[in-house]
Amino acid sequence: MKYSKTLSLSLLTLMLGACGGEQQESANLHGPDPELPEPQRGLLPSMEIAEPEQWGDKRPIVPDGFTVTAIATELQIPRQTLVLPNGDILVAEGRGGNAPKLKPKDVIAGYIKAKGNTSVESGNRLTLLRDSNGDGTYEEQGVFADNLNAPYGLAFYDGNLYVANQDALVRFDYEEGQTQASGPPEKIVDLPSEINHHWTKAMTISPDGRFLYVGIGSNSNITERGMEAEVDRAMVWQINTETGAYKPYATGLRNPTALAIKPGTDQLWAAVNERDELGPDLVPDYLTSVQEGGFYGWPYSYWGQNVDPRVRPQDPDKVAETITPDYSLGSHVAALGLDFSSEVMGAEFSEGAFIGEHGSWNREDPVGYKVIFVPFSDGRPSGEPVDFVTGFRDEDGTTRGRPVGVTVDPRGALIVADDLSNTVWRVAAQ
Amino acid sequence: MTATVDRHYQHQTIHPLHATLLASTIPLFLGALLSDIAYFNTFQIQWSNFASWLLAGGLVFNGLAILCAIIGVFRAGAQRGKYVLYLILLIATWILGFINALQHAKDAWAIMPTGLVLSVIVTLLACAATWVGLTNLRSGAAE
């Protein structure tokens, strides 16, 4: 791990100030109207890779009035979680993607980035966790289903358990209390999976159970694999649960990594990861309500009508129709988890959304590596985000965990999947 | 007679391995330039992938030629001046070629137009280095 640190430092030194040395925590990076600096990119991109370390006696830091416990460890790359009606928790485990390395750069960057991630094999399974007596200790842990293909999005409605693999949407029958799937799943529809540069298929379900919403990330950072690779990418599909019929629900969303319906409404929300290599404070990852038929900019423009000069041919018509997202989470935080809160999380955190931030890899001054809470009022995000779970990464780069999916457990807890330490954390209100 | 011709030949050129490494830089850097021109005109991204790999290949051969040239400088004797000029040209080619490789590591159109300009300069430098290397120097090994 020393090596990667040294390497990243020497890369930074080589940049000769091309990327502007000092980083001040600029006043206005979050919220509805973030500051957008001029795009910049030195000859070498900034890379600051996490240095993995065991948790040992350390624990994530949670606000007063909350406790944190590891309810499952030694998983095989936990990503997203789902709380079933009886309180059992399902954990989707795996690693996807099969993007070929097209340039010398891909070979080098792939090697460096791998140092900041777990080296555990992809689980390709769902693990079920059970706490029979409700004491917060999940004493039962078993494999609910395996032989899946990098499962990520999970949704449940009335006896149907939906799983979004990296290449297909599948369905299991589920009866309350079941600890193991009764058989292999039934495929509802294939999902776009060629290349799968961004492979995660985030998912949520409409309140009436009729439609699934599946996020399909772009096949590149900014079209460097060609526009042909971007057919059916960077969009959210709406899929009929009965027939498997689908349509693009919203487009131009570069990498919609987490989807959720705001409780009490039919409104879909998405956490979206934006493009890299335009500088440390571009482009903000965001939380936004998703309008049916809306276009959100990728690849032609970012944060509304800011044209990205790296895309050829350009498309001024698409730029003109781009919707500006609702709420900036900050650039490069890598928001991978989203769930709406409720009164079970206590008065201070009752109205708003929790966001799991995996953390940056291409920013000199790392950001993310925590779970935040975005307060809402009148159904809209309002105010600065609040740190909810921290302590995943130290100042010196030592990193014990990286949050992914977050799920509110109606019993009064936030379930956080951590794909670096392969742990599921439970942050319970006391 | 044959021996005389051989001797004459050896006196005129650098070592064949050195010459091969040196001459290889031209098609590789020129290939990168042509690929850049194709990407510039068509927006077809595959051309920029070709350019990136051709540049990387050019840098490998260019680097090996620099090693040969460094050895040659020490064995050049009276020709040292020409050899130093040759070495400087090779190193200049490599440095600009490396900067060009970093430029080509940017995504999509961010490569342009700087990448194309650098490819022109690097190709010209490689031609100059090869010209000097193949016409003005003789192999130290032949002495």
Boltz contact constraints between the chains, C-beta under 6 A:
constraints:
  - contact:
      token1: [A, 43]
      token2: [B, 102]
      max_distance: 6.0
  - contact:
      token1: [A, 102]
      token2: [B, 49]
      max_distance: 6.0
  - contact:
      token1: [A, 103]
      token2: [B, 49]
      max_distance: 6.0
  - contact:
      token1: [A, 103]
      token2: [B, 52]
      max_distance: 6.0
  - contact:
      token1: [A, 104]
      token2: [B, 52]
      max_distance: 6.0
  - contact:
      token1: [A, 104]
      token2: [B, 56]
      max_distance: 6.0
  - contact:
      token1: [A, 105]
      token2: [B, 105]
      max_distance: 6.0
  - contact:
      token1: [A, 221]
      token2: [B, 107]
      max_distance: 6.0
  - contact:
      token1: [A, 222]
      token2: [B, 107]
      max_distance: 6.0
  - contact:
      token1: [A, 222]
      token2: [B, 108]
      max_distance: 6.0
  - contact:
      token1: [A, 223]
      token2: [B, 108]
      max_distance: 6.0
  - contact:
      token1: [A, 224]
      token2: [B, 107]
      max_distance: 6.0
  - contact:
      token1: [A, 224]
      token2: [B, 108]
      max_distance: 6.0
  - contact:
      token1: [A, 226]
      token2: [B, 45]
      max_distance: 6.0
  - contact:
      token1: [A, 277]
      token2: [B, 107]
      max_distance: 6.0
  - contact:
      token1: [A, 310]
      token2: [B, 107]
      max_distance: 6.0
  - contact:
      token1: [A, 310]
      token2: [B, 108]
      max_distance: 6.0
  - contact:
      token1: [A, 310]
      token2: [B, 109]
      max_distance: 6.0
  - contact:
      token1: [A, 310]
      token2: [B, 110]
      max_distance: 6.0
  - contact:
      token1: [A, 312]
      token2: [B, 43]
      max_distance: 6.0
  - contact:
      token1: [A, 312]
      token2: [B, 109]
      max_distance: 6.0
  - contact:
      token1: [A, 313]
      token2: [B, 43]
      max_distance: 6.0
